[in-house]
């Protein structure tokens, strides 16, 4: 699913205009990105959690890597199919 498809789905489900739905989707993504940049953990019950993982020391760069861990409900729904 692309961002445009997500906006379209939000628009249909919520009876909002496409423009309003796009603002909402952008706000959610921006909030997640801002929280990860601050080092916060994001937990969406029933969906999963996002956090930043640090790679171990090595020669060169030691980048931070965003990590997603699916929640129990999401894993069960996906594995059921």
Z-matrix of the N, CA and C atoms (Angstrom, degrees):
N
C 1 1.446
C 2 1.518 1 108.57
N 3 1.292 2 115.55 1 131.60
C 4 1.461 3 120.99 2 177.68
C 5 1.524 4 109.85 3 -90.33
N 6 1.320 5 115.48 4 169.91
C 7 1.459 6 120.19 5 178.15
C 8 1.530 7 109.98 6 -61.60
N 9 1.319 8 116.77 7 -40.45
C 10 1.475 9 120.83 8 179.39
C 11 1.528 10 110.92 9 -62.37
N 12 1.320 11 117.45 10 -39.54
C 13 1.466 12 120.89 11 178.03
C 14 1.529 13 110.75 12 -67.37
N 15 1.330 14 116.63 13 -36.95
C 16 1.452 15 120.78 14 177.29
C 17 1.533 16 110.27 15 -64.83
N 18 1.314 17 116.96 16 -43.55
C 19 1.467 18 121.47 17 177.62
C 20 1.527 19 109.93 18 -60.02
N 21 1.314 20 116.46 19 -43.94
C 22 1.465 21 121.41 20 179.40
C 23 1.534 22 111.29 21 -62.13
N 24 1.318 23 117.30 22 -42.42
C 25 1.463 24 121.63 23 178.80
C 26 1.528 25 110.83 24 -64.47
N 27 1.321 26 117.54 25 -44.79
C 28 1.469 27 121.32 26 177.91
C 29 1.522 28 109.90 27 -61.04
N 30 1.304 29 116.34 28 -41.24
C 31 1.460 30 121.26 29 179.36
C 32 1.525 31 111.81 30 -60.86
N 33 1.325 32 116.74 31 -44.95
C 34 1.467 33 121.17 32 -179.17
C 35 1.527 34 111.79 33 -68.70
N 36 1.318 35 117.04 34 -43.97
C 37 1.462 36 121.44 35 -176.33
C 38 1.532 37 111.43 36 -68.79
N 39 1.309 38 117.27 37 -36.32
C 40 1.464 39 121.00 38 -172.68
C 41 1.521 40 113.79 39 -98.30
N 42 1.307 41 117.91 40 -5.16
C 43 1.469 42 122.21 41 -175.47
C 44 1.525 43 112.11 42 58.37
N 45 1.320 44 116.65 43 31.99
C 46 1.457 45 121.90 44 174.40
C 47 1.527 46 109.10 45 -99.63
N 48 1.321 47 115.21 46 163.56
C 49 1.462 48 118.09 47 176.49
C 50 1.521 49 108.71 48 -70.19
N 51 1.314 50 115.08 49 161.88
C 52 1.467 51 120.20 50 178.48
C 53 1.527 52 110.36 51 -60.84
N 54 1.331 53 116.84 52 -38.91
C 55 1.464 54 121.27 53 -178.87
C 56 1.531 55 110.83 54 -64.75
N 57 1.331 56 117.16 55 -44.56
C 58 1.465 57 120.27 56 178.39
C 59 1.530 58 110.66 57 -64.52
N 60 1.316 59 116.58 58 -39.96
C 61 1.460 60 120.58 59 178.48
C 62 1.521 61 110.95 60 -63.71
N 63 1.319 62 116.94 61 -38.95
C 64 1.465 63 121.05 62 178.84
C 65 1.529 64 110.58 63 -64.12
N 66 1.330 65 116.75 64 -40.51
C 67 1.465 66 120.98 65 178.03
C 68 1.530 67 110.00 66 -61.88
N 69 1.328 68 116.99 67 -41.61
C 70 1.465 69 121.28 68 -179.81
C 71 1.523 70 110.97 69 -65.40
N 72 1.326 71 117.28 70 -47.14
C 73 1.471 72 121.12 71 179.94
C 74 1.525 73 110.00 72 -62.42
N 75 1.331 74 117.29 73 -43.88
C 76 1.467 75 120.59 74 178.19
C 77 1.529 76 111.06 75 -61.77
N 78 1.332 77 117.09 76 -39.83
C 79 1.462 78 121.07 77 -179.86
C 80 1.529 79 110.90 78 -64.51
N 81 1.318 80 116.86 79 -40.31
C 82 1.469 81 120.61 80 178.65
C 83 1.527 82 110.19 81 -64.42
N 84 1.328 83 116.71 82 -48.30
C 85 1.468 84 120.19 83 -179.84
C 86 1.527 85 111.25 84 -62.31
N 87 1.327 86 116.82 85 -42.95
C 88 1.462 87 121.05 86 179.99
C 89 1.527 88 110.55 87 -63.29
N 90 1.328 89 116.76 88 -41.07
C 91 1.463 90 120.95 89 178.81
C 92 1.519 91 111.18 90 -62.44
N 93 1.326 92 117.04 91 -42.25
C 94 1.466 93 121.36 92 178.93
C 95 1.525 94 110.20 93 -64.46
N 96 1.314 95 116.74 94 -45.83
C 97 1.473 96 121.21 95 -179.44
C 98 1.524 97 110.58 96 -62.99
N 99 1.342 98 117.15 97 -45.30
C 100 1.471 99 120.88 98 179.91
C 101 1.529 100 111.28 99 -61.10
N 102 1.322 101 116.63 100 -42.66
C 103 1.464 102 120.42 101 179.85
C 104 1.528 103 111.00 102 -64.44
N 105 1.323 104 117.04 103 -41.87
C 106 1.468 105 120.09 104 178.57
C 107 1.523 106 111.20 105 -65.36
N 108 1.332 107 116.93 106 -37.67
C 109 1.466 108 120.00 107 178.09
C 110 1.527 109 111.56 108 -64.43
N 111 1.344 110 116.66 109 -31.28
C 112 1.467 111 120.82 110 177.21
C 113 1.522 112 111.91 111 -79.86
N 114 1.322 113 116.73 112 -9.21
C 115 1.458 114 121.01 113 -178.86
C 116 1.521 115 113.23 114 90.29
N 117 1.328 116 116.99 115 8.87
C 118 1.463 117 121.10 116 179.30
C 119 1.522 118 110.71 117 -77.10
N 120 1.326 119 115.17 118 160.47
C 121 1.457 120 121.90 119 175.44
C 122 1.525 121 107.21 120 -104.31
N 123 1.316 122 118.15 121 137.91
C 124 1.453 123 123.22 122 178.53
C 125 1.513 124 107.71 123 -109.31
N 126 1.332 125 116.49 124 125.40
C 127 1.454 126 120.35 125 179.72
C 128 1.522 127 108.92 126 -122.83
N 129 1.326 128 116.15 127 118.76
C 130 1.463 129 122.63 128 177.38
C 131 1.519 130 106.81 129 -110.23
N 132 1.316 131 116.93 130 101.02
C 133 1.465 132 122.26 131 -175.13
C 134 1.521 133 111.39 132 -52.74
N 135 1.312 134 116.00 133 132.10
C 136 1.457 135 122.11 134 -179.96
C 137 1.516 136 113.91 135 82.70
N 138 1.328 137 117.11 136 -10.98
C 139 1.460 138 120.66 137 -179.82
C 140 1.520 139 110.74 138 -112.57
N 141 1.319 140 116.58 139 -58.78
C 142 1.461 141 120.10 140 179.86
C 143 1.508 142 111.14 141 159.47
N 144 1.324 143 115.10 142 -170.77
C 145 1.460 144 119.97 143 -178.95
C 146 1.525 145 110.26 144 -135.49
N 147 1.323 146 113.80 145 150.27
C 148 1.460 147 122.47 146 176.99
C 149 1.518 148 107.44 147 -117.03
N 150 1.326 149 116.04 148 140.87
C 151 1.458 150 121.04 149 172.94
C 152 1.514 151 108.46 150 -155.53
N 153 1.310 152 115.62 151 166.92
C 154 1.463 153 120.86 152 178.57
C 155 1.516 154 107.86 153 -99.55
N 156 1.309 155 115.79 154 128.62
C 157 1.463 156 121.41 155 175.91
C 158 1.522 157 108.42 156 -105.30
N 159 1.300 158 114.94 157 142.59
C 160 1.468 159 119.68 158 175.35
C 161 1.518 160 107.98 159 -100.39
N 162 1.302 161 115.03 160 135.74
C 163 1.465 162 119.43 161 176.61
C 164 1.516 163 108.93 162 -78.28
N 165 1.313 164 115.96 163 154.23
C 166 1.452 165 120.81 164 178.75
C 167 1.514 166 112.04 165 -65.08
N 168 1.316 167 115.85 166 161.32
C 169 1.459 168 121.47 167 -179.87
C 170 1.512 169 111.37 168 -61.29
N 171 1.293 170 115.54 169 138.86
C 172 1.465 171 122.23 170 175.36
C 173 1.513 172 107.95 171 -161.28
N 174 1.297 173 116.73 172 168.64
C 175 1.451 174 120.66 173 179.03
C 176 1.517 175 108.70 174 -67.87
N 177 1.304 176 116.48 175 135.79
C 178 1.466 177 120.64 176 -179.14
C 179 1.513 178 109.86 177 101.71
N 180 1.307 179 115.55 178 -140.62
C 181 1.465 180 120.98 179 -176.48
C 182 1.522 181 111.05 180 -89.36
N 183 1.306 182 115.88 181 153.46
C 184 1.458 183 122.49 182 174.25
C 185 1.531 184 107.58 183 -122.35
N 186 1.326 185 116.30 184 78.50
C 187 1.465 186 119.18 185 -173.23
C 188 1.523 187 113.08 186 -72.80
N 189 1.330 188 113.91 187 157.16
C 190 1.456 189 121.03 188 171.91
C 191 1.527 190 106.46 189 -89.49
N 192 1.303 191 116.81 190 140.14
C 193 1.463 192 120.67 191 -176.64
C 194 1.522 193 109.04 192 -123.60
N 195 1.355 194 117.28 193 124.79
C 196 1.461 195 118.26 194 174.89
C 197 1.529 196 109.60 195 -66.95
N 198 1.322 197 116.17 196 140.96
C 199 1.456 198 121.28 197 -176.85
C 200 1.522 199 108.91 198 -132.82
N 201 1.337 200 116.56 199 135.11
C 202 1.455 201 122.25 200 176.74
C 203 1.517 202 108.96 201 -114.90
N 204 1.320 203 115.77 202 130.84
C 205 1.458 204 121.12 203 176.79
C 206 1.524 205 107.06 204 -119.58
N 207 1.330 206 117.28 205 114.55
C 208 1.463 207 119.09 206 -178.41
C 209 1.529 208 111.51 207 -65.44
N 210 1.327 209 115.49 208 146.12
C 211 1.456 210 121.22 209 177.22
C 212 1.523 211 110.97 210 -76.57
N 213 1.307 212 116.22 211 166.52
C 214 1.459 213 122.37 212 -177.53
C 215 1.527 214 111.16 213 -58.96
N 216 1.332 215 117.54 214 -45.93
C 217 1.464 216 121.11 215 -178.68
C 218 1.524 217 111.76 216 -62.24
N 219 1.336 218 117.29 217 -42.57
C 220 1.461 219 121.09 218 179.18
C 221 1.516 220 110.76 219 -64.82
N 222 1.329 221 117.72 220 -43.80
C 223 1.471 222 121.20 221 178.33
C 224 1.523 223 110.41 222 -59.53
N 225 1.327 224 116.43 223 -44.39
C 226 1.469 225 119.91 224 -179.35
C 227 1.525 226 111.54 225 -64.51
N 228 1.323 227 116.96 226 -41.54
C 229 1.469 228 120.10 227 179.29
C 230 1.529 229 111.77 228 -64.21
N 231 1.311 230 116.93 229 -40.87
C 232 1.461 231 121.20 230 -178.70
C 233 1.528 232 110.56 231 -71.20
N 234 1.314 233 117.45 232 -42.42
C 235 1.453 234 121.71 233 -177.23
C 236 1.529 235 113.07 234 -72.97
N 237 1.313 236 116.41 235 -17.18
C 238 1.466 237 120.70 236 178.94
C 239 1.531 238 112.13 237 -69.34
N 240 1.315 239 117.29 238 -25.92
C 241 1.463 240 121.83 239 -175.72
C 242 1.495 241 112.55 240 -86.18
